[in-house]
């Protein structure tokens, strides 16, 4: 494990590949960690400097002092890259919440983004799993998050994958370890409530973010898993409308994390876009 101090918080990261190669940055979803991108390091680090990050307050990273919002997370990733000495434009890839953070980073500093890859990304519809909606109920959400253990964690993991064989003991143990971090529940609830509530994902931030990105010409890839139980696959149509220039792909019989369920196919889709920019 690698850690560095970022604005007084200990941030966890993993990197592979040649530090002089073009940088690829990988961002996870809500309540998750950089392990969700582990399979993609070896599929890109022959040609790129690949950096995955536990965003502030998630995984095994410490939180930042301000309440957790999309801008706070986006700023935290930029600050982490600065601390790593990586100030070149980056290829951004984000899954779920990480997709919304990636879009926020692009809106805040487009000159620092080379390409954008959105993987079952938040930001394209109000529908979301009922588990996240229930978290908005005062008191109930915190109780639920404090009860992630060897009995409940496998259930959560099973909602993420179409292939139940991917609910491994290692993934369950990591989910429990993350849930035991001192700021896990507080950070999870802050961002969940900032983005929505019992009625689903709030429209205001989605509209504002997509409006800020209207007209962007950054090369973009949008992918989805057909059997996503967290953010339904019909959100892909809204994503295509928001990014009409983007390439897109629907993975059949795949859940919320195509980068894990379809690692080779995922890399095979994205690498040509990255290579075309270099060319």
Secondary structure, DSSP 4 states (H G I P E B T S, - for coil): -EEEEETTEEEEEEEES-TTSEEEEEE--TT--GGGGHHHHHHHTTTEEEEEE--TTSTTPPPPSSPP-HHHHHHHHHHHHHHTT--S-EEEEEETHHHHHHHHHHHH-GGGEEEEEEES-SSS-S---HHHHHTTSTTHHHHHHTT-STTTHHHHHHTT-SSGGG--HHHHHHHHHHHTSTTHHHHHHHHHHHHEETTEE-HHHHHHHHHHHTT--SEEEEEEETT-SSS-TTHHHHHHHHTTT-EEEEETT--S-HHHHTHHHHHHHHHHHHHHHH-
